[in-house]
């Protein structure tokens, strides 16, 4: 059984100590480290500063730390986090893949309100190991919680009982009991991240149209799906 996370000096508003395996798409600024960070206090400090910035700006900004910071945060060595807003989220609770609209996310990204450069720089100021905060926000795929994995697929819904009839590739979610969902997606794997990693997503019209055309040649009317697995 995972041991409970140690008490924090503040109430985390981001993903620190989250015990639910989760996949998400977020818009925000990536934090770059000089080297591998093994001191968990770095994340506590960043989280407190992001909470303060959210209050100052009235924004729903959170520190999104990929990977498992719940089971044993003292082990250290976590990936660079994202400071931003979650736009799509799926928990590993047995739900099937979540359909989402990448064009709506792209539009939200284009209209994403800036934060003063000084405020972004100040997030990492004096924090050991923090090299910089990206000046421009991106669209990120990430996962957190125990044994987390997240992926984006383009395809069509398919009942799990018919998975052998998939024309491209069948994929679905897996809960924390490692039970597969009853329904999934037949389509194309587009992007994936596991454990303490993040990936920038290209939701430009050209990129989306190219994938939809490729998948649509086999499966008419494909959509976009977020997948989470407890791996």
N, C-alpha and C positions, 0 to 999 in steps of 0.2 A: 504493500500500500504506500502511495506517495506520502511523504511527511509534509505537514503544513508548512507554508512559507513563513519565514520570520516576520515579526511585526515591523512595519515600515514607519518612518518618522512622519509620514503624511499619508493621506488616503489616496492610493494610486487611482488615477482616472484612465490610464491607458491599459496596456495588456500585462503589466507586471503582476506576477502571482496568479494569473488567470489559470484555473484548473480545467477549463473546458477546451477541448481540442477544436480549433476554429480555422476556417479559411476566410480570407477577406480580400477585397480590392479597396484600395485607399488612394486618395489624392493628397500629396504632401511633399515635403522636403526631406531628402535623405541626409542622415548625419554620417560623415566620414570619419573613420578612426585612423590614427597614424599606424597602428599595429593591432594585433589581436588584444582585445580587452578581457582581462580576467578578474578585474575588481568590480564586483557587483554594485558598489557604492556609486560608480559612475552613472549607472542607470537610475538609481534612486535620485541623484542630483538632477539629472536631465528631466526626469518625470516631474519633480517638484517645480522646475522652471517652466516646463510646458503647461502645467496646471495654472501657474501664475499668468503666463502669456494668454491662455484661454480666457481667464477672467478679465484681463486688461482689454482684450480685443472683442470680447463677446462672441468668440468663435468656438465651435465644438472641436478644438484641437486636442489631440491626444498623442502620447508617446507610444508608438506601436513597435514593440520589440519582438522580432520573430524568434521562434524557438520556445523551449520549455523553461520558463523562469519560476515554475511552481514546484516541481518535484525536488530539486536541490539547487537553488540559485547559487549556493556557495561553490559549486563546481566551476563557475565562471565560464569564460570564452563564449561570448554571444555575438551575433552578427550586428552590423550597423543598423540602427533603428530608423524609423520614418516618423517625422512630426507632421501630422495631418488629420484628415477626416475620413472615416470609413464610409464608403458608399454602397458596398455590397458585402454581406456577411452570411456565413453558413456554419452552423455548429454540427459536430459529429454526434448527432442525437438520433440517427436513423432516418432522417429526411432524405428524399432523393435529390439528385442534382438540382441546383437552383438556376432557373432561367433568368437572365438579366439582359439589359439593353446597353450594349457598349457605346452606341451613339449618344445616348443620354449621358453616360459617364464622360464621354469626350466633350460634350457641350458644357457639362459642369466644370470640367478641367479648364476649358477655354475661358470660362467666366469666373474661375477661382480667384477670390479676392486676395491681393498680395498682403504680405506682412512686412512692415518696415525692415529694411536690410539690417539696421542696427539691432533690432530685436532678434532676428535670426542669428546673427553673429554672437549676440550676447548669450544665447542658449548654451553654447559650448565654451564660453570664455572662462578660462581658469580651471576647466574640467580636465583632469589628466587623460591623455590619449585622444581627445577630440581634436581632429585636424581642421574640420570645416563643416558648415551646413550648406547644402546646395542652394544657390541663389534663386532657382526656379523650381516650381513643383512639377512632379511627374505623376503618372498613374502607376501604382505598384500592386503587384500580387504578392501576398505573404500569408504565412500561417503561424499560429502560436498555440501553446498548450502542449500537453504530453504527446509525443510521437506524432506531430502534426505534419500534414501534407495537403497542399492546395494545387488545383489545376483548373485551367480553362479549356473547354472543348467547344467545338462548333459542330452541331449535328441536329438530330431529331430525337424525341423521346422514344424509348423502347422498353417494353416490359422485360423484366429479368428472365422470365420463363422463355422468352424468345431470343435470348442473347446469342444463341448459335446461328440465328438468322441475320445477324448484323452484316450489313454490306460493307462497312468500313471497319470501325473498331468500337467495341462495346466498353463502356466505362460507367462506374457508379460510385456512390459514397460508401464509406465503412464507418460504423459507429465505434464507440470505445469498448464494446464487447467483441470487436472485430467481426461483426455481422454485416453482410452486404445488404444494401437497400433492395427493395423488391423491384424497383424500376431504375432505369439508367438512361444513357445516351448512346446512340449509334452515330459516330462521326469521326472528327479529326482532333487529335490532341494538338493544342496550340501552345500552351505554356504550362510549366509546373515548377513548384518549389517545395522543398521539404526541410523540416527542422528549422535551423537558424539561418535561413536564406530569404532574400527578396529578389524580385525580378520586375523590371520596368516593362509595362505593356504598351504596345503601339496600337492605339484605337483610331488611327487616322482613317479617313474614308477609303483611301487607296488600299491600305492593309486589310481592312475589314472586307472590302469588296472582292479582293483577290482570293481570300480564304472562302468566302461564301460562294464564289463562282466555282471553285474547285470542289467543295463539298456538294454544292447544289447540282453538279453534273451527275452525281450518283444518288443524292437524297434531296428531292425538291423541298424548298422552303426551310432551310436550316436555321436554327437559332443558336444562341450563345448560353453556355451553362458553366456554373461554378461548381467544383467538386471538392469535397473535403474527405480525408481519410485519416483514421487512427492507424498509423503504420508502425 
